Amino acid sequence: MTTAIFNPGRLSGAAPVPPAKSEAHRALLLAALGASPVTLTGFPPPLCNDTLAMIDGVQGMGAQVEQRGDTLYVSPAPKAQPGLPMVDCHVHACAAALRMLIPAFLVRGQSVRFWLEPTLFRRPLDAFDPLIKAIGGTMERIPAGENGLCQVIVTGWMKAGHHTIDGSGSSQFASGLLIALAHAMDEEGQPAPAHLTVTGPIVSRPYLDMTLSLMRRFHTAYTEVTEGEFDLPPRTGESPAVVPVAGDWSQAAVLLCAGAMGQPVWVENLISEEVCTQGDAEIVNVLRTMGAQIEEKDGLLRAVRPEGGLSAIHINCDNIPDIAPIIALTCATAEGTSVLDGVARLRIKECDRLEATCDLLTRMGVEVHAENEGDTLVVKGGSPIRGGFEADVSADHRMAMLLAVAGVIADAPITVHGVESLNKSWPGFLGSYQKLKGE
């Protein structure tokens, strides 16, 4: 376990954010299932564990992925032949990779054994149960063995036709199926049309829209007949030769929130939130609502705390759960009481992020509590942020980033154990932090 001590100070300068892993997952999968090589740009090394998880998955299908500089060169997998031997894939702790790869292997009729961390094993996969049962397949979940890793073994062949998935738990299930069914086959192994029904309220709809946007960029047709009803004709033609992947707004939110809390740093490697398909670009509107100034210069972006301080907010986090914790910290520095609705899904992330956020903010001297059966977070702002404590974040990268920002604005250092968890999404975070003069 690696420990870092984050000291009070003042951040300044500029730093890039890593590529958006949500876009990277979809682009890698679409490239691997396509018919021609694709060059993916925007991947400066080192790659995060979540991106490596998807790379391992598509390589398990037979695709080839090579990194040269900040570019990934992807050669698609060979045509599927149901009945191929089972392959092994390591998805680390990445729920998105696991949930999107399962349909991809099913549509190829290729059995797969996923190896995963216990933190991922605890996260739900039951949305797949009715679908896998309907196609006569199996999904076996095996707890951790002597090597400390759990297993999920999936068999079956999902042919073209009508399929249904529950979209109320995570949009990742539907995203994986949309991409997979665009490559579905009939009984003879020929490309054939498919239809997907996404039932229930579709949570994190912006991430589903991101999937549809990437499908269009990869010349993969679909029609949303009505809300949650998708016609998917067989994918034909070649993939685009080059697909750029944008910087990650989920990570940018950390630095933008730091700016709104009085640490104005410039963020590099972002595309405008006005054209971005990443849901977490909503952070710009959130901070503006709190009174922060959003400044742009030469392609860089930063948030600046207003002279009169930030104002409390009442927002819904259904579509932006990943950035709810850093927003909660920002609310702790605002005047008044803020209310964050739609936070129940934080309980089924890498850790129980709702409980962790409440615990850490309480230790900082912030009055905070959950109500409405855990779907609402209430944060009373205005008190100084206290440091002088230790915390273990080995299970969750986002808690590590939250504490790194808190350490800068606190009245005493914060000691954080388990900062290697940052490798899941931003292995260069500590380097960027120091570049911004963080101690």
N, C-alpha and C positions, 0 to 999 in steps of 0.2 A: 504494500500500500504506500502511495506517495503522498507526502504532506506538503502543503504550501501555506505560508502565513501572508495574508493580505493586509497591508498597512494603510492607515489613513494618509491621504495625500490629494493630489490633483492630477487628473488625466488631461493630456493635451496631445495634439498631433492628428495623424490619420492612419488608418489601418484597413486592410481589405477583409471582407468576410469570405468564408469558403463557399464552394458551389452549393446550390440548393439541393440537398439530398433527396427531397421530394421530387424535384424535376429529374435528378440523376437516375433515381429508381425507374421511373417511367420510361425515360429515354433509353436506358440500357436494355430494358425488357422489350421495348418496341424494336430496337435495333437487332436484338438477338433473334426475334421471331420473324424478322423481315427477310427480304430476298437479295439484298445487296449490302456491301460494306458501308459503314457509317463512321464518320469522324465526329467525335463529341469534344467540344472545346470548353475551356473554363475549369479545368481540374488541376490546379497547382498542387504538387505533392507537399506534405503527405496526405493520402486519401483517408477519410474517416472510416471507422469500423462499419458504419451502416452502408456506405457505398461499397466497401469491400465485400460485405455480405451479399449484395445483389450481384456483384461481379462473380463471386463464387457460384451463385445460383445459375446464372446464364452460362457459365463455363460448364456446369454440370449437364446442361442441355446439349453441349457440344459447340457453343459459340466460342470465339476467341477474342480476348480483350488484351490489348497491349497499351501500356502507358509510355508515352514519350514526351517529356516536358510537361506542359499543362494540357495535353491532349490524350484522349482515349480513342484508340482505333479498334472498332468492333466489326468482326466478321460473323455473320449470322450462323445460327445452328443449322445443321443439315435437316432435311425434311423428316418429320416425325414418322416413326414406324412403331405403332403400338406393340408392346411385348418386349421392348428392349430391356436389358438387365437393369436392376435397380442401381441408382447412383446415390452418392453421399454429397451433401452440401452443408456448409457451416454458415449459419446466419447470425452467429454471435447473439446480440440482444436486440436485433432489429425486427420489430413487429411488421413494419411496412414490407420489408423484403419477404418475410415468411408468408404474409397474407396475400401478396401479389404473385409469389412464385408458385404457390399451391395450385391456383387455376391454370397457370402456364404449363405445369407438368401434367395436369389432368387433361388439358386439351390436346396434349401430345401423346397421351396414353402411356406415359413414362413414369414408372414407380420411382419414388425418391425417399431417402431418409435424411431428414433435417437434424443437424446437431445444433443445440442452442443453450444459452445460459439459463439458469433457473429463474432469473427475473423475467425473461420472456415466456418461459413455460407457464408462469402464473397468469399470463394475460389471455383473454378469451379467444377461442377459435370456433366456438359453437355455432356461429352463423353458417359455417360450412356443413354442419352435420346433415341437415335435410337434403342439400344438394348432392353430397357424396353418397348418401343412402339411395337417392333417386336414381343415380347412374350405376348403382351396384358396386361402388368402390368402398374403400375402407380408409379410416384415419385412426391410427393407434398412437396414443400418447404415453411415453415411458419416462418416469421420473429419473433424476440424475443417478448415474452409476459411479463407479470408482474414479472415473476421470472428471467427475464434477459436472458433466454435461447431460442434458436431457435430450430425448429424441421425439420427433414426430414423424411417423412413417405413413405415407400416403400412396394408395394404389387406385387405379381405375382409369377409365377413358370417358371423358366428357365430350360427346359428339355434338355436332351442330343440332340446333333445335331450340325449344323454349326452356329457359332456366330462370330460377328465382333466387334472390338473396335478400336477407334482412339488412337494411341500410341504417338501422337505428343505433348500432353499436360502434361502427367505424366505417368511414367511406372507403377505407383501404380494401375491404372485401369486394365492394362493387367495382372499384378501380381495377383490381386484378382481373375480375371477370370480364369487364369491358374489353380490356386489351387481349385477353386470352380468346374470347369468343369471336373476335374479329379474325382469328386464325383457325377457326373450328373446321372440322372435317366431317364428311358423312361416313356411312358404313364402308364405302369403298376407299376411304382415305383421300377423297377429293375435297377441295375447298367448298364450303356450303354456307348458306346464310344462317344466322342465329338470332335469337331474341332474348333480351334480359329484362326481367322485371325486378326493380329494387323496391321492396316494401318498407312500410313504416316511415316515420320522418327521417329524411336523409341528413345525418349529422355531418358537419364539416363540408357542406356542399361546395365551398370554393376549391377544396382539394379534388372533388369529383370533376369540377369544371376544368381544373388543371389537367387532369387525365384526358378529357375530351380535347383540350387545346393541343396537347402533345400528340394525340392521335391524328389531328388535322395536319400538324407539321410533318408527320410521318406518312401522310397520304393514306390514312386509314379511315374509311368512311363509316358514318353512323347517322341515324336519325332518332332524335328523341321525340317519339310520337306524342306522348303526353308526359307529364312529370313522372320520372322514374321508369318509363317504358322505352326501351331502346331496340331499334332494328339495326342489325349489324351484318351488312353484306360481306362476302369474303374479301379479304384484302388482296389487292392485285397491284402489280407494278413494283417499281423499285423504291427503296427508301431514299430520302434526301441524302446528298453526299456529305453535307456538313450540318450539324445541329449545335448551336451554342447553348450552354446551360448557364443560367443567370446566377448571381450571388444569392445567398440564403437570407431571406428577410426574417426568418426565425432568429438567426444569430444577430442580424443587424439590429433587431429590436432590443437586444441587450445593450448595445452601445448607444442607441438612440435614447433609451430610457436613462442611461447614465448621463447623457447630455441634459435631459430634462430635469435631472436631479442636481445639476450644477457642475457637471463634468463634460463640457462640450467638446466632443471629438468628432472628427470627420470619418465617415464610413465610405469605403471604396468598393467597387465591384457590384453596384446595384443598378438595376434598370428601374425606371420610373414606376411608382406605385400605380400610376394611372393606366399603364399597359401591362402591369405584372399580373400573372395568374396565381401567384402565391397568396393564400388567404392572410398570412401574417403581415402583409404589406398594410393591413388595416391599422397597424401600430401608428402610422402617420396621423390618421384621423383621431385615434385615441388621444395621442399626445396634444394635438391641436385643441381638442375638446377640453383638455386640462389646462390650456393656456400657453403651452410651450410654443416657441417659434421654430418653424422648420425652415432651414436655410439650405440652399443649393449653390455650389460653386464648382465649375469645371468638372462636372460629372460626379462630384462628391455631395454627401448629404449629412446634415447634423441637426440635432435638436438642441435648443437653448432654453434654459430656465428663465421664465419671465421675472422682471424685477419685483413684482408683487407676490411671487410664489405661485405654485401650482394650485389648481382648484380640484376639489373632489369630483368624482364622476359616478354615474350609474350606467353600467354597460352590460351587454350580454356576451359571454365568452364561448358560446356554443361552437362558433366557427374558428376560434383562435385559442384553443385550450393550451397549446404549448407555450404561449407567451403570457398566460394568465399569472404565473408566479412573479415574473419580473414586473408586470403591471402592478401587482399587489404591493411590491416593494416601492414602486414609484408613488402609489397612493399613500403609502406611509409617510412620505415627505410632503404631502399636499395638506392644505388647510381643509378641515371638515371630514366627514365620514363618507367613504366610498363604498359602493355596493357592486360586486361582480357576480352576476347571475350566470347559470349554465356551466358551473365548474365541477359537476358531479363526476365527469369522465376523468378528472385528474386522479381519481382514486385507482384507476387501472392503467397507469403509465408505468415507467420503469420502477418507480416506487409509488406509494400513496402520496402523490404530490400535494393533495389538499392538506393532509395531515402534516406533511413535511413543511409546507409553506406556513401553516399556522404555528407550528412549533418554532421554526427559525425566526419568524417575525416577533413572536412572543419573547424569545430570548434576546431580541434586539430592543425590547422595551416598548413594542407596538401593541396596542389593543386590537385584537383580531379574533374573529370567531366565525364558524360556519353555522348556517341555519338552513331552513327549508329542506330538511333531510339531506343536507350536505351539498345542495345544488347552488347555494349562495354563500359568498364570502364577503364579510363585512370588515372593513379596515378603517380604523380611526387614525387620521393623520395628525401631524403637527408636533409630535414628540421627537426629541433628538434620537438618532439611531445609535444604539449602544453596541460596542464590540466587547472584546475581552473574554470570548468563549471559544470552545472547540466544537467542531461538528464533523460527522462522518457522512460523506456524500458518495461513497463508492458505488452506490446503486444508481445514481442519477446525475447525468451531465448538466442538466438545467439547474439543479440545486447548486452545483459547483459555480456556475456562472453568476447566479443570484448572489452568492456569498462573496464572490470576487468584487462585484460592484458595491455590495454593502460594506466591504472592508475599507473601500476608499472614502466613503462618507461617514463612517462610524467614528466614535470617539476613542476607539482603541483597536488594536489589531484583532483579526479573526483568523483562527487556525483551522484549516480545512484538511481533513484526511480523505484520501481516495480521489484525488484530483485526476488520476489516470482515467476516470470515467469520462473526462472531456474528449478522449479519443473516439468516443462513439459518434460525435457529430462535428467536433472542431479541434482536431489534434494540435493545431497551431495557436490555440487560444492564449496560452501563457506567453508565447512569444509576442503575439500582438499586444497583449496586456502590458508587457514590459516596453514594447515599442511606443506605447502611449504614455510612458513614464509611470506606469503603475509599479509599486514596490511590493 
